[in-house]
Amino acid sequence: MNIVYILHSNKLNRFYIGFTSNFDTRLEFHENAESHKFTSNANDWELFIKITCQCKAQALLIEKHIKKMKSKTYIENLIKYPDIILKLKNKYNTDC
């Protein structure tokens, strides 16, 4: 399963956007991140949203799109307006 996920830290008031094919393992990685990794700057990372994608190519394109937006408001709107996620999935519908 290919997933785009967004974590949020209240301590940093920041979001972390990532992609994985194994969410549980990846979340554990963030929780125990080495000191030189970005997510090691906080210990209160919580899952904000998880987007299941059809394939790796689609997930990578959606992750890239969200990162390009560079907007907390855009990320928060993914929760407020779920149709944004459907539009992203349609826009980046690849032949998986």
C-alpha positions as CSV (number, residue, x, y, z in Angstrom):
1,M,0.0,0.0,0.0
2,N,1.4,3.4,-1.0
3,I,0.6,6.3,1.4
4,V,1.2,10.0,1.5
5,Y,1.2,11.1,5.2
6,I,1.4,14.3,7.0
7,L,2.6,14.5,10.6
8,H,2.1,17.6,12.8
9,S,4.2,18.7,15.8
10,N,2.5,21.2,18.3
11,K,5.9,21.9,19.8
12,L,7.4,23.1,16.4
13,N,4.0,24.1,15.0
14,R,5.2,22.4,11.8
15,F,4.1,19.8,9.4
16,Y,6.1,16.9,7.9
17,I,5.0,15.5,4.6
18,G,6.2,12.1,3.5
19,F,5.6,9.0,1.4
20,T,5.9,5.3,2.4
21,S,4.7,1.8,1.4
22,N,4.8,0.7,5.1
23,F,3.3,3.3,7.3
24,D,3.8,1.6,10.7
25,T,7.5,1.1,10.1
26,R,7.9,4.7,8.8
27,L,6.1,6.2,11.8
28,E,8.3,4.2,14.2
29,F,11.3,5.6,12.3
30,H,10.1,9.2,12.9
31,E,9.4,8.5,16.6
32,N,13.0,7.2,17.0
33,A,14.7,9.6,14.5
34,E,18.4,10.1,14.7
35,S,19.6,13.5,15.8
36,H,20.4,14.7,12.3
37,K,16.9,14.0,11.0
38,F,14.3,16.8,10.9
39,T,11.7,14.8,12.9
40,S,14.1,14.4,15.8
41,N,13.5,18.1,16.6
42,A,10.3,17.2,18.3
43,N,8.9,14.2,20.1
44,D,5.2,15.0,19.7
45,W,4.6,14.1,16.1
46,E,1.0,13.1,15.4
47,L,-0.7,11.8,12.3
48,F,-2.6,14.7,10.7
49,I,-3.7,12.9,7.6
50,K,-3.0,9.7,5.6
51,I,-3.8,9.5,1.9
52,T,-3.9,6.0,0.4
53,C,-2.8,6.0,-3.3
54,Q,-3.1,3.5,-6.1
55,C,0.6,3.1,-6.7
56,K,4.0,4.5,-5.9
57,A,4.0,6.9,-8.8
58,Q,0.7,8.5,-7.8
59,A,1.8,8.8,-4.2
60,L,5.1,10.5,-5.1
61,L,3.3,13.0,-7.4
62,I,0.8,13.9,-4.7
63,E,3.6,14.2,-2.1
64,K,5.5,16.5,-4.4
65,H,2.4,18.6,-5.1
66,I,1.6,19.1,-1.4
67,K,5.3,20.0,-0.7
68,K,5.3,22.5,-3.6
69,M,2.3,24.4,-2.1
70,K,4.5,25.3,1.0
71,S,1.3,26.2,2.8
72,K,0.0,25.3,6.2
73,T,-3.4,26.6,5.1
74,Y,-3.4,24.2,2.1
75,I,-2.5,21.3,4.4
76,E,-5.3,22.2,6.9
77,N,-7.7,22.5,4.0
78,L,-7.1,18.8,3.1
79,I,-9.0,18.0,6.2
80,K,-11.7,20.7,5.9
81,Y,-12.4,19.9,2.2
82,P,-11.9,16.2,1.5
83,D,-12.7,16.8,-2.2
84,I,-9.3,18.3,-2.6
85,I,-7.8,14.9,-2.0
86,L,-10.1,13.4,-4.6
87,K,-9.1,16.0,-7.1
88,L,-5.4,15.3,-6.4
89,K,-6.0,11.6,-6.9
90,N,-7.7,12.3,-10.2
91,K,-5.1,14.8,-11.4
92,Y,-2.3,12.4,-10.7
93,N,-4.1,9.2,-11.8
94,T,-1.3,7.3,-13.4
95,D,-1.3,3.9,-15.2
96,C,-0.4,1.9,-12.1
